[in-house]
Amino acid sequence: METLMAIIIGILFTIGVYLVLSKSLLRIILGISVIAHGTNLLILTMGGLKTGGPPLLEGISLSFTDPLPQALILTAIVINFALTAFLLVLAYRSYAVLGTENTEKLRGINDE
């Protein structure tokens, strides 16, 4: 299971880096979001993929999942949502003012 998760994480990071290196602002924002999802899966995998439920009954020693990675992932999801919303508003405003979403045109590089 860890091998499959490692492959999926690698694919997500690869797709995210490809999107971040593009010239479109929307693709860059999507790439950052995909990298954040890959990071969430990485944290979940590092926490251990154990089966079992939380220890609700005393005296029974069962294997249970660690709640710390889950709390970290929940926090990361909220931060990623806020960052994505901010970047989308920033991209919308720059498109409304400048009329383009191409990063080279936003920097002032002319086509030669």
Phi and psi restraints in degrees (range 20) as a CNS / XPLOR table:
assign (resid 1 and name C) (resid 2 and name N)
       (resid 2 and name CA) (resid 2 and name C) 1.0 -65.8 20.0 2
assign (resid 2 and name N) (resid 2 and name CA)
       (resid 2 and name C) (resid 3 and name N) 1.0 -33.7 20.0 2
assign (resid 2 and name C) (resid 3 and name N)
       (resid 3 and name CA) (resid 3 and name C) 1.0 -65.9 20.0 2
assign (resid 3 and name N) (resid 3 and name CA)
       (resid 3 and name C) (resid 4 and name N) 1.0 -42.8 20.0 2
assign (resid 3 and name C) (resid 4 and name N)
       (resid 4 and name CA) (resid 4 and name C) 1.0 -63.0 20.0 2
assign (resid 4 and name N) (resid 4 and name CA)
       (resid 4 and name C) (resid 5 and name N) 1.0 -42.4 20.0 2
assign (resid 4 and name C) (resid 5 and name N)
       (resid 5 and name CA) (resid 5 and name C) 1.0 -64.3 20.0 2
assign (resid 5 and name N) (resid 5 and name CA)
       (resid 5 and name C) (resid 6 and name N) 1.0 -38.7 20.0 2
assign (resid 5 and name C) (resid 6 and name N)
       (resid 6 and name CA) (resid 6 and name C) 1.0 -63.9 20.0 2
assign (resid 6 and name N) (resid 6 and name CA)
       (resid 6 and name C) (resid 7 and name N) 1.0 -39.1 20.0 2
assign (resid 6 and name C) (resid 7 and name N)
       (resid 7 and name CA) (resid 7 and name C) 1.0 -66.3 20.0 2
assign (resid 7 and name N) (resid 7 and name CA)
       (resid 7 and name C) (resid 8 and name N) 1.0 -43.4 20.0 2
assign (resid 7 and name C) (resid 8 and name N)
       (resid 8 and name CA) (resid 8 and name C) 1.0 -64.4 20.0 2
assign (resid 8 and name N) (resid 8 and name CA)
       (resid 8 and name C) (resid 9 and name N) 1.0 -41.5 20.0 2
assign (resid 8 and name C) (resid 9 and name N)
       (resid 9 and name CA) (resid 9 and name C) 1.0 -62.9 20.0 2
assign (resid 9 and name N) (resid 9 and name CA)
       (resid 9 and name C) (resid 10 and name N) 1.0 -42.8 20.0 2
assign (resid 9 and name C) (resid 10 and name N)
       (resid 10 and name CA) (resid 10 and name C) 1.0 -62.4 20.0 2
assign (resid 10 and name N) (resid 10 and name CA)
       (resid 10 and name C) (resid 11 and name N) 1.0 -40.5 20.0 2
assign (resid 10 and name C) (resid 11 and name N)
       (resid 11 and name CA) (resid 11 and name C) 1.0 -65.0 20.0 2
assign (resid 11 and name N) (resid 11 and name CA)
       (resid 11 and name C) (resid 12 and name N) 1.0 -42.4 20.0 2
assign (resid 11 and name C) (resid 12 and name N)
       (resid 12 and name CA) (resid 12 and name C) 1.0 -63.6 20.0 2
assign (resid 12 and name N) (resid 12 and name CA)
       (resid 12 and name C) (resid 13 and name N) 1.0 -43.3 20.0 2
assign (resid 12 and name C) (resid 13 and name N)
       (resid 13 and name CA) (resid 13 and name C) 1.0 -64.4 20.0 2
assign (resid 13 and name N) (resid 13 and name CA)
       (resid 13 and name C) (resid 14 and name N) 1.0 -38.9 20.0 2
assign (resid 13 and name C) (resid 14 and name N)
       (resid 14 and name CA) (resid 14 and name C) 1.0 -64.4 20.0 2
assign (resid 14 and name N) (resid 14 and name CA)
       (resid 14 and name C) (resid 15 and name N) 1.0 -45.8 20.0 2
assign (resid 14 and name C) (resid 15 and name N)
       (resid 15 and name CA) (resid 15 and name C) 1.0 -63.1 20.0 2
assign (resid 15 and name N) (resid 15 and name CA)
       (resid 15 and name C) (resid 16 and name N) 1.0 -42.0 20.0 2
assign (resid 15 and name C) (resid 16 and name N)
       (resid 16 and name CA) (resid 16 and name C) 1.0 -63.0 20.0 2
assign (resid 16 and name N) (resid 16 and name CA)
       (resid 16 and name C) (resid 17 and name N) 1.0 -43.9 20.0 2
assign (resid 16 and name C) (resid 17 and name N)
       (resid 17 and name CA) (resid 17 and name C) 1.0 -66.0 20.0 2
assign (resid 17 and name N) (resid 17 and name CA)
       (resid 17 and name C) (resid 18 and name N) 1.0 -39.4 20.0 2
assign (resid 17 and name C) (resid 18 and name N)
       (resid 18 and name CA) (resid 18 and name C) 1.0 -60.4 20.0 2
assign (resid 18 and name N) (resid 18 and name CA)
       (resid 18 and name C) (resid 19 and name N) 1.0 -43.1 20.0 2
assign (resid 18 and name C) (resid 19 and name N)
       (resid 19 and name CA) (resid 19 and name C) 1.0 -70.1 20.0 2
assign (resid 19 and name N) (resid 19 and name CA)
       (resid 19 and name C) (resid 20 and name N) 1.0 -36.5 20.0 2
assign (resid 19 and name C) (resid 20 and name N)
       (resid 20 and name CA) (resid 20 and name C) 1.0 -66.9 20.0 2
assign (resid 20 and name N) (resid 20 and name CA)
       (resid 20 and name C) (resid 21 and name N) 1.0 -30.7 20.0 2
assign (resid 20 and name C) (resid 21 and name N)
       (resid 21 and name CA) (resid 21 and name C) 1.0 -83.2 20.0 2
assign (resid 21 and name N) (resid 21 and name CA)
       (resid 21 and name C) (resid 22 and name N) 1.0 3.1 20.0 2
assign (resid 21 and name C) (resid 22 and name N)
       (resid 22 and name CA) (resid 22 and name C) 1.0 -82.9 20.0 2
assign (resid 22 and name N) (resid 22 and name CA)
       (resid 22 and name C) (resid 23 and name N) 1.0 176.5 20.0 2
assign (resid 22 and name C) (resid 23 and name N)
       (resid 23 and name CA) (resid 23 and name C) 1.0 -96.0 20.0 2
assign (resid 23 and name N) (resid 23 and name CA)
       (resid 23 and name C) (resid 24 and name N) 1.0 -9.2 20.0 2
assign (resid 23 and name C) (resid 24 and name N)
       (resid 24 and name CA) (resid 24 and name C) 1.0 -91.2 20.0 2
assign (resid 24 and name N) (resid 24 and name CA)
       (resid 24 and name C) (resid 25 and name N) 1.0 135.4 20.0 2
assign (resid 24 and name C) (resid 25 and name N)
       (resid 25 and name CA) (resid 25 and name C) 1.0 -63.8 20.0 2
assign (resid 25 and name N) (resid 25 and name CA)
       (resid 25 and name C) (resid 26 and name N) 1.0 -39.0 20.0 2
assign (resid 25 and name C) (resid 26 and name N)
       (resid 26 and name CA) (resid 26 and name C) 1.0 -65.7 20.0 2
assign (resid 26 and name N) (resid 26 and name CA)
       (resid 26 and name C) (resid 27 and name N) 1.0 -38.3 20.0 2
assign (resid 26 and name C) (resid 27 and name N)
       (resid 27 and name CA) (resid 27 and name C) 1.0 -66.6 20.0 2
assign (resid 27 and name N) (resid 27 and name CA)
       (resid 27 and name C) (resid 28 and name N) 1.0 -36.1 20.0 2
assign (resid 27 and name C) (resid 28 and name N)
       (resid 28 and name CA) (resid 28 and name C) 1.0 -64.3 20.0 2
assign (resid 28 and name N) (resid 28 and name CA)
       (resid 28 and name C) (resid 29 and name N) 1.0 -42.9 20.0 2
assign (resid 28 and name C) (resid 29 and name N)
       (resid 29 and name CA) (resid 29 and name C) 1.0 -64.9 20.0 2
assign (resid 29 and name N) (resid 29 and name CA)
       (resid 29 and name C) (resid 30 and name N) 1.0 -42.9 20.0 2
assign (resid 29 and name C) (resid 30 and name N)
       (resid 30 and name CA) (resid 30 and name C) 1.0 -63.7 20.0 2
assign (resid 30 and name N) (resid 30 and name CA)
       (resid 30 and name C) (resid 31 and name N) 1.0 -37.6 20.0 2
assign (resid 30 and name C) (resid 31 and name N)
       (resid 31 and name CA) (resid 31 and name C) 1.0 -64.0 20.0 2
assign (resid 31 and name N) (resid 31 and name CA)
       (resid 31 and name C) (resid 32 and name N) 1.0 -41.3 20.0 2
assign (resid 31 and name C) (resid 32 and name N)
       (resid 32 and name CA) (resid 32 and name C) 1.0 -63.0 20.0 2
assign (resid 32 and name N) (resid 32 and name CA)
       (resid 32 and name C) (resid 33 and name N) 1.0 -40.1 20.0 2
assign (resid 32 and name C) (resid 33 and name N)
       (resid 33 and name CA) (resid 33 and name C) 1.0 -66.1 20.0 2
assign (resid 33 and name N) (resid 33 and name CA)
       (resid 33 and name C) (resid 34 and name N) 1.0 -40.8 20.0 2
assign (resid 33 and name C) (resid 34 and name N)
       (resid 34 and name CA) (resid 34 and name C) 1.0 -66.7 20.0 2
assign (resid 34 and name N) (resid 34 and name CA)
       (resid 34 and name C) (resid 35 and name N) 1.0 -39.3 20.0 2
assign (resid 34 and name C) (resid 35 and name N)
       (resid 35 and name CA) (resid 35 and name C) 1.0 -63.5 20.0 2
assign (resid 35 and name N) (resid 35 and name CA)
       (resid 35 and name C) (resid 36 and name N) 1.0 -38.3 20.0 2
assign (resid 35 and name C) (resid 36 and name N)
       (resid 36 and name CA) (resid 36 and name C) 1.0 -64.8 20.0 2
assign (resid 36 and name N) (resid 36 and name CA)
       (resid 36 and name C) (resid 37 and name N) 1.0 -38.5 20.0 2
assign (resid 36 and name C) (resid 37 and name N)
       (resid 37 and name CA) (resid 37 and name C) 1.0 -66.3 20.0 2
assign (resid 37 and name N) (resid 37 and name CA)
       (resid 37 and name C) (resid 38 and name N) 1.0 -38.7 20.0 2
assign (resid 37 and name C) (resid 38 and name N)
       (resid 38 and name CA) (resid 38 and name C) 1.0 -63.2 20.0 2
assign (resid 38 and name N) (resid 38 and name CA)
       (resid 38 and name C) (resid 39 and name N) 1.0 -38.2 20.0 2
assign (resid 38 and name C) (resid 39 and name N)
       (resid 39 and name CA) (resid 39 and name C) 1.0 -65.8 20.0 2
assign (resid 39 and name N) (resid 39 and name CA)
       (resid 39 and name C) (resid 40 and name N) 1.0 -39.2 20.0 2
assign (resid 39 and name C) (resid 40 and name N)
       (resid 40 and name CA) (resid 40 and name C) 1.0 -62.2 20.0 2
assign (resid 40 and name N) (resid 40 and name CA)
       (resid 40 and name C) (resid 41 and name N) 1.0 -42.6 20.0 2
assign (resid 40 and name C) (resid 41 and name N)
       (resid 41 and name CA) (resid 41 and name C) 1.0 -64.9 20.0 2
assign (resid 41 and name N) (resid 41 and name CA)
       (resid 41 and name C) (resid 42 and name N) 1.0 -36.3 20.0 2
assign (resid 41 and name C) (resid 42 and name N)
       (resid 42 and name CA) (resid 42 and name C) 1.0 -63.4 20.0 2
assign (resid 42 and name N) (resid 42 and name CA)
       (resid 42 and name C) (resid 43 and name N) 1.0 -43.9 20.0 2
assign (resid 42 and name C) (resid 43 and name N)
       (resid 43 and name CA) (resid 43 and name C) 1.0 -64.0 20.0 2
assign (resid 43 and name N) (resid 43 and name CA)
       (resid 43 and name C) (resid 44 and name N) 1.0 -41.6 20.0 2
assign (resid 43 and name C) (resid 44 and name N)
       (resid 44 and name CA) (resid 44 and name C) 1.0 -63.0 20.0 2
assign (resid 44 and name N) (resid 44 and name CA)
       (resid 44 and name C) (resid 45 and name N) 1.0 -41.6 20.0 2
assign (resid 44 and name C) (resid 45 and name N)
       (resid 45 and name CA) (resid 45 and name C) 1.0 -69.3 20.0 2
assign (resid 45 and name N) (resid 45 and name CA)
       (resid 45 and name C) (resid 46 and name N) 1.0 -38.1 20.0 2
assign (resid 45 and name C) (resid 46 and name N)
       (resid 46 and name CA) (resid 46 and name C) 1.0 -66.7 20.0 2
assign (resid 46 and name N) (resid 46 and name CA)
       (resid 46 and name C) (resid 47 and name N) 1.0 -28.1 20.0 2
assign (resid 46 and name C) (resid 47 and name N)
       (resid 47 and name CA) (resid 47 and name C) 1.0 -70.9 20.0 2
assign (resid 47 and name N) (resid 47 and name CA)
       (resid 47 and name C) (resid 48 and name N) 1.0 -12.8 20.0 2
assign (resid 47 and name C) (resid 48 and name N)
       (resid 48 and name CA) (resid 48 and name C) 1.0 98.1 20.0 2
assign (resid 48 and name N) (resid 48 and name CA)
       (resid 48 and name C) (resid 49 and name N) 1.0 130.7 20.0 2
assign (resid 48 and name C) (resid 49 and name N)
       (resid 49 and name CA) (resid 49 and name C) 1.0 -97.8 20.0 2
assign (resid 49 and name N) (resid 49 and name CA)
       (resid 49 and name C) (resid 50 and name N) 1.0 79.2 20.0 2
assign (resid 49 and name C) (resid 50 and name N)
       (resid 50 and name CA) (resid 50 and name C) 1.0 -99.7 20.0 2
assign (resid 50 and name N) (resid 50 and name CA)
       (resid 50 and name C) (resid 51 and name N) 1.0 152.6 20.0 2
assign (resid 50 and name C) (resid 51 and name N)
       (resid 51 and name CA) (resid 51 and name C) 1.0 -101.7 20.0 2
assign (resid 51 and name N) (resid 51 and name CA)
       (resid 51 and name C) (resid 52 and name N) 1.0 155.7 20.0 2
assign (resid 51 and name C) (resid 52 and name N)
       (resid 52 and name CA) (resid 52 and name C) 1.0 128.0 20.0 2
assign (resid 52 and name N) (resid 52 and name CA)
       (resid 52 and name C) (resid 53 and name N) 1.0 168.9 20.0 2
assign (resid 52 and name C) (resid 53 and name N)
       (resid 53 and name CA) (resid 53 and name C) 1.0 -108.1 20.0 2
assign (resid 53 and name N) (resid 53 and name CA)
       (resid 53 and name C) (resid 54 and name N) 1.0 174.1 20.0 2
assign (resid 53 and name C) (resid 54 and name N)
       (resid 54 and name CA) (resid 54 and name C) 1.0 -69.4 20.0 2
assign (resid 54 and name N) (resid 54 and name CA)
       (resid 54 and name C) (resid 55 and name N) 1.0 151.9 20.0 2
assign (resid 54 and name C) (resid 55 and name N)
       (resid 55 and name CA) (resid 55 and name C) 1.0 -75.3 20.0 2
assign (resid 55 and name N) (resid 55 and name CA)
       (resid 55 and name C) (resid 56 and name N) 1.0 89.2 20.0 2
assign (resid 55 and name C) (resid 56 and name N)
       (resid 56 and name CA) (resid 56 and name C) 1.0 -89.4 20.0 2
assign (resid 56 and name N) (resid 56 and name CA)
       (resid 56 and name C) (resid 57 and name N) 1.0 -25.2 20.0 2
assign (resid 56 and name C) (resid 57 and name N)
       (resid 57 and name CA) (resid 57 and name C) 1.0 -104.9 20.0 2
assign (resid 57 and name N) (resid 57 and name CA)
       (resid 57 and name C) (resid 58 and name N) 1.0 134.9 20.0 2
assign (resid 57 and name C) (resid 58 and name N)
       (resid 58 and name CA) (resid 58 and name C) 1.0 -78.7 20.0 2
assign (resid 58 and name N) (resid 58 and name CA)
       (resid 58 and name C) (resid 59 and name N) 1.0 147.4 20.0 2
assign (resid 58 and name C) (resid 59 and name N)
       (resid 59 and name CA) (resid 59 and name C) 1.0 88.8 20.0 2
assign (resid 59 and name N) (resid 59 and name CA)
       (resid 59 and name C) (resid 60 and name N) 1.0 -10.2 20.0 2
assign (resid 59 and name C) (resid 60 and name N)
       (resid 60 and name CA) (resid 60 and name C) 1.0 -106.9 20.0 2
assign (resid 60 and name N) (resid 60 and name CA)
       (resid 60 and name C) (resid 61 and name N) 1.0 120.5 20.0 2
assign (resid 60 and name C) (resid 61 and name N)
       (resid 61 and name CA) (resid 61 and name C) 1.0 -97.4 20.0 2
assign (resid 61 and name N) (resid 61 and name CA)
       (resid 61 and name C) (resid 62 and name N) 1.0 97.9 20.0 2
assign (resid 61 and name C) (resid 62 and name N)
       (resid 62 and name CA) (resid 62 and name C) 1.0 -111.4 20.0 2
assign (resid 62 and name N) (resid 62 and name CA)
       (resid 62 and name C) (resid 63 and name N) 1.0 156.8 20.0 2
assign (resid 62 and name C) (resid 63 and name N)
       (resid 63 and name CA) (resid 63 and name C) 1.0 -75.6 20.0 2
assign (resid 63 and name N) (resid 63 and name CA)
       (resid 63 and name C) (resid 64 and name N) 1.0 139.3 20.0 2
assign (resid 63 and name C) (resid 64 and name N)
       (resid 64 and name CA) (resid 64 and name C) 1.0 -138.2 20.0 2
assign (resid 64 and name N) (resid 64 and name CA)
       (resid 64 and name C) (resid 65 and name N) 1.0 160.6 20.0 2
assign (resid 64 and name C) (resid 65 and name N)
       (resid 65 and name CA) (resid 65 and name C) 1.0 -79.1 20.0 2
assign (resid 65 and name N) (resid 65 and name CA)
       (resid 65 and name C) (resid 66 and name N) 1.0 147.5 20.0 2
assign (resid 65 and name C) (resid 66 and name N)
       (resid 66 and name CA) (resid 66 and name C) 1.0 -78.1 20.0 2
assign (resid 66 and name N) (resid 66 and name CA)
       (resid 66 and name C) (resid 67 and name N) 1.0 125.6 20.0 2
assign (resid 66 and name C) (resid 67 and name N)
       (resid 67 and name CA) (resid 67 and name C) 1.0 -78.0 20.0 2
assign (resid 67 and name N) (resid 67 and name CA)
       (resid 67 and name C) (resid 68 and name N) 1.0 -14.9 20.0 2
assign (resid 67 and name C) (resid 68 and name N)
       (resid 68 and name CA) (resid 68 and name C) 1.0 -64.6 20.0 2
assign (resid 68 and name N) (resid 68 and name CA)
       (resid 68 and name C) (resid 69 and name N) 1.0 -48.2 20.0 2
assign (resid 68 and name C) (resid 69 and name N)
       (resid 69 and name CA) (resid 69 and name C) 1.0 -61.7 20.0 2
assign (resid 69 and name N) (resid 69 and name CA)
       (resid 69 and name C) (resid 70 and name N) 1.0 -33.5 20.0 2
assign (resid 69 and name C) (resid 70 and name N)
       (resid 70 and name CA) (resid 70 and name C) 1.0 -66.5 20.0 2
assign (resid 70 and name N) (resid 70 and name CA)
       (resid 70 and name C) (resid 71 and name N) 1.0 -38.9 20.0 2
assign (resid 70 and name C) (resid 71 and name N)
       (resid 71 and name CA) (resid 71 and name C) 1.0 -67.4 20.0 2
assign (resid 71 and name N) (resid 71 and name CA)
       (resid 71 and name C) (resid 72 and name N) 1.0 -39.3 20.0 2
assign (resid 71 and name C) (resid 72 and name N)
       (resid 72 and name CA) (resid 72 and name C) 1.0 -63.9 20.0 2
assign (resid 72 and name N) (resid 72 and name CA)
       (resid 72 and name C) (resid 73 and name N) 1.0 -40.6 20.0 2
assign (resid 72 and name C) (resid 73 and name N)
       (resid 73 and name CA) (resid 73 and name C) 1.0 -67.2 20.0 2
assign (resid 73 and name N) (resid 73 and name CA)
       (resid 73 and name C) (resid 74 and name N) 1.0 -40.5 20.0 2
assign (resid 73 and name C) (resid 74 and name N)
       (resid 74 and name CA) (resid 74 and name C) 1.0 -62.0 20.0 2
assign (resid 74 and name N) (resid 74 and name CA)
       (resid 74 and name C) (resid 75 and name N) 1.0 -42.2 20.0 2
assign (resid 74 and name C) (resid 75 and name N)
       (resid 75 and name CA) (resid 75 and name C) 1.0 -64.1 20.0 2
assign (resid 75 and name N) (resid 75 and name CA)
       (resid 75 and name C) (resid 76 and name N) 1.0 -41.5 20.0 2
assign (resid 75 and name C) (resid 76 and name N)
       (resid 76 and name CA) (resid 76 and name C) 1.0 -65.4 20.0 2
assign (resid 76 and name N) (resid 76 and name CA)
       (resid 76 and name C) (resid 77 and name N) 1.0 -35.4 20.0 2
assign (resid 76 and name C) (resid 77 and name N)
       (resid 77 and name CA) (resid 77 and name C) 1.0 -65.3 20.0 2
assign (resid 77 and name N) (resid 77 and name CA)
       (resid 77 and name C) (resid 78 and name N) 1.0 -42.0 20.0 2
assign (resid 77 and name C) (resid 78 and name N)
       (resid 78 and name CA) (resid 78 and name C) 1.0 -65.4 20.0 2
assign (resid 78 and name N) (resid 78 and name CA)
       (resid 78 and name C) (resid 79 and name N) 1.0 -43.8 20.0 2
assign (resid 78 and name C) (resid 79 and name N)
       (resid 79 and name CA) (resid 79 and name C) 1.0 -64.5 20.0 2
assign (resid 79 and name N) (resid 79 and name CA)
       (resid 79 and name C) (resid 80 and name N) 1.0 -40.9 20.0 2
assign (resid 79 and name C) (resid 80 and name N)
       (resid 80 and name CA) (resid 80 and name C) 1.0 -63.6 20.0 2
assign (resid 80 and name N) (resid 80 and name CA)
       (resid 80 and name C) (resid 81 and name N) 1.0 -39.6 20.0 2
assign (resid 80 and name C) (resid 81 and name N)
       (resid 81 and name CA) (resid 81 and name C) 1.0 -62.9 20.0 2
assign (resid 81 and name N) (resid 81 and name CA)
       (resid 81 and name C) (resid 82 and name N) 1.0 -44.4 20.0 2
assign (resid 81 and name C) (resid 82 and name N)
       (resid 82 and name CA) (resid 82 and name C) 1.0 -65.0 20.0 2
assign (resid 82 and name N) (resid 82 and name CA)
       (resid 82 and name C) (resid 83 and name N) 1.0 -41.9 20.0 2
assign (resid 82 and name C) (resid 83 and name N)
       (resid 83 and name CA) (resid 83 and name C) 1.0 -64.6 20.0 2
assign (resid 83 and name N) (resid 83 and name CA)
       (resid 83 and name C) (resid 84 and name N) 1.0 -42.5 20.0 2
assign (resid 83 and name C) (resid 84 and name N)
       (resid 84 and name CA) (resid 84 and name C) 1.0 -64.6 20.0 2
assign (resid 84 and name N) (resid 84 and name CA)
       (resid 84 and name C) (resid 85 and name N) 1.0 -42.2 20.0 2
assign (resid 84 and name C) (resid 85 and name N)
       (resid 85 and name CA) (resid 85 and name C) 1.0 -63.0 20.0 2
assign (resid 85 and name N) (resid 85 and name CA)
       (resid 85 and name C) (resid 86 and name N) 1.0 -42.8 20.0 2
assign (resid 85 and name C) (resid 86 and name N)
       (resid 86 and name CA) (resid 86 and name C) 1.0 -63.5 20.0 2
assign (resid 86 and name N) (resid 86 and name CA)
       (resid 86 and name C) (resid 87 and name N) 1.0 -44.5 20.0 2
assign (resid 86 and name C) (resid 87 and name N)
       (resid 87 and name CA) (resid 87 and name C) 1.0 -66.7 20.0 2
assign (resid 87 and name N) (resid 87 and name CA)
       (resid 87 and name C) (resid 88 and name N) 1.0 -35.9 20.0 2
assign (resid 87 and name C) (resid 88 and name N)
       (resid 88 and name CA) (resid 88 and name C) 1.0 -66.2 20.0 2
assign (resid 88 and name N) (resid 88 and name CA)
       (resid 88 and name C) (resid 89 and name N) 1.0 -40.9 20.0 2
assign (resid 88 and name C) (resid 89 and name N)
       (resid 89 and name CA) (resid 89 and name C) 1.0 -66.1 20.0 2
assign (resid 89 and name N) (resid 89 and name CA)
       (resid 89 and name C) (resid 90 and name N) 1.0 -40.4 20.0 2
assign (resid 89 and name C) (resid 90 and name N)
       (resid 90 and name CA) (resid 90 and name C) 1.0 -63.7 20.0 2
assign (resid 90 and name N) (resid 90 and name CA)
       (resid 90 and name C) (resid 91 and name N) 1.0 -41.9 20.0 2
assign (resid 90 and name C) (resid 91 and name N)
       (resid 91 and name CA) (resid 91 and name C) 1.0 -66.7 20.0 2
assign (resid 91 and name N) (resid 91 and name CA)
       (resid 91 and name C) (resid 92 and name N) 1.0 -38.9 20.0 2
assign (resid 91 and name C) (resid 92 and name N)
       (resid 92 and name CA) (resid 92 and name C) 1.0 -63.2 20.0 2
assign (resid 92 and name N) (resid 92 and name CA)
       (resid 92 and name C) (resid 93 and name N) 1.0 -44.3 20.0 2
assign (resid 92 and name C) (resid 93 and name N)
       (resid 93 and name CA) (resid 93 and name C) 1.0 -65.4 20.0 2
assign (resid 93 and name N) (resid 93 and name CA)
       (resid 93 and name C) (resid 94 and name N) 1.0 -40.9 20.0 2
assign (resid 93 and name C) (resid 94 and name N)
       (resid 94 and name CA) (resid 94 and name C) 1.0 -67.8 20.0 2
assign (resid 94 and name N) (resid 94 and name CA)
       (resid 94 and name C) (resid 95 and name N) 1.0 -34.8 20.0 2
assign (resid 94 and name C) (resid 95 and name N)
       (resid 95 and name CA) (resid 95 and name C) 1.0 -69.2 20.0 2
assign (resid 95 and name N) (resid 95 and name CA)
       (resid 95 and name C) (resid 96 and name N) 1.0 -38.3 20.0 2
assign (resid 95 and name C) (resid 96 and name N)
       (resid 96 and name CA) (resid 96 and name C) 1.0 -67.6 20.0 2
assign (resid 96 and name N) (resid 96 and name CA)
       (resid 96 and name C) (resid 97 and name N) 1.0 -36.9 20.0 2
assign (resid 96 and name C) (resid 97 and name N)
       (resid 97 and name CA) (resid 97 and name C) 1.0 -82.2 20.0 2
assign (resid 97 and name N) (resid 97 and name CA)
       (resid 97 and name C) (resid 98 and name N) 1.0 -45.7 20.0 2
assign (resid 97 and name C) (resid 98 and name N)
       (resid 98 and name CA) (resid 98 and name C) 1.0 -98.4 20.0 2
assign (resid 98 and name N) (resid 98 and name CA)
       (resid 98 and name C) (resid 99 and name N) 1.0 -20.1 20.0 2
assign (resid 98 and name C) (resid 99 and name N)
       (resid 99 and name CA) (resid 99 and name C) 1.0 79.9 20.0 2
assign (resid 99 and name N) (resid 99 and name CA)
       (resid 99 and name C) (resid 100 and name N) 1.0 15.9 20.0 2
assign (resid 99 and name C) (resid 100 and name N)
       (resid 100 and name CA) (resid 100 and name C) 1.0 -148.1 20.0 2
assign (resid 100 and name N) (resid 100 and name CA)
       (resid 100 and name C) (resid 101 and name N) 1.0 156.0 20.0 2
assign (resid 100 and name C) (resid 101 and name N)
       (resid 101 and name CA) (resid 101 and name C) 1.0 -117.7 20.0 2
assign (resid 101 and name N) (resid 101 and name CA)
       (resid 101 and name C) (resid 102 and name N) 1.0 3.7 20.0 2
assign (resid 101 and name C) (resid 102 and name N)
       (resid 102 and name CA) (resid 102 and name C) 1.0 -76.1 20.0 2
assign (resid 102 and name N) (resid 102 and name CA)
       (resid 102 and name C) (resid 103 and name N) 1.0 127.0 20.0 2
assign (resid 102 and name C) (resid 103 and name N)
       (resid 103 and name CA) (resid 103 and name C) 1.0 -69.3 20.0 2
assign (resid 103 and name N) (resid 103 and name CA)
       (resid 103 and name C) (resid 104 and name N) 1.0 -30.1 20.0 2
assign (resid 103 and name C) (resid 104 and name N)
       (resid 104 and name CA) (resid 104 and name C) 1.0 -68.6 20.0 2
assign (resid 104 and name N) (resid 104 and name CA)
       (resid 104 and name C) (resid 105 and name N) 1.0 -38.2 20.0 2
assign (resid 104 and name C) (resid 105 and name N)
       (resid 105 and name CA) (resid 105 and name C) 1.0 -72.2 20.0 2
assign (resid 105 and name N) (resid 105 and name CA)
       (resid 105 and name C) (resid 106 and name N) 1.0 -30.6 20.0 2
assign (resid 105 and name C) (resid 106 and name N)
       (resid 106 and name CA) (resid 106 and name C) 1.0 -67.9 20.0 2
assign (resid 106 and name N) (resid 106 and name CA)
       (resid 106 and name C) (resid 107 and name N) 1.0 -32.0 20.0 2
assign (resid 106 and name C) (resid 107 and name N)
       (resid 107 and name CA) (resid 107 and name C) 1.0 -80.9 20.0 2
assign (resid 107 and name N) (resid 107 and name CA)
       (resid 107 and name C) (resid 108 and name N) 1.0 -12.2 20.0 2
assign (resid 107 and name C) (resid 108 and name N)
       (resid 108 and name CA) (resid 108 and name C) 1.0 93.4 20.0 2
assign (resid 108 and name N) (resid 108 and name CA)
       (resid 108 and name C) (resid 109 and name N) 1.0 14.8 20.0 2
assign (resid 108 and name C) (resid 109 and name N)
       (resid 109 and name CA) (resid 109 and name C) 1.0 -81.8 20.0 2
assign (resid 109 and name N) (resid 109 and name CA)
       (resid 109 and name C) (resid 110 and name N) 1.0 121.1 20.0 2
assign (resid 109 and name C) (resid 110 and name N)
       (resid 110 and name CA) (resid 110 and name C) 1.0 -86.5 20.0 2
assign (resid 110 and name N) (resid 110 and name CA)
       (resid 110 and name C) (resid 111 and name N) 1.0 151.7 20.0 2
assign (resid 110 and name C) (resid 111 and name N)
       (resid 111 and name CA) (resid 111 and name C) 1.0 -73.1 20.0 2
assign (resid 111 and name N) (resid 111 and name CA)
       (resid 111 and name C) (resid 112 and name N) 1.0 129.9 20.0 2
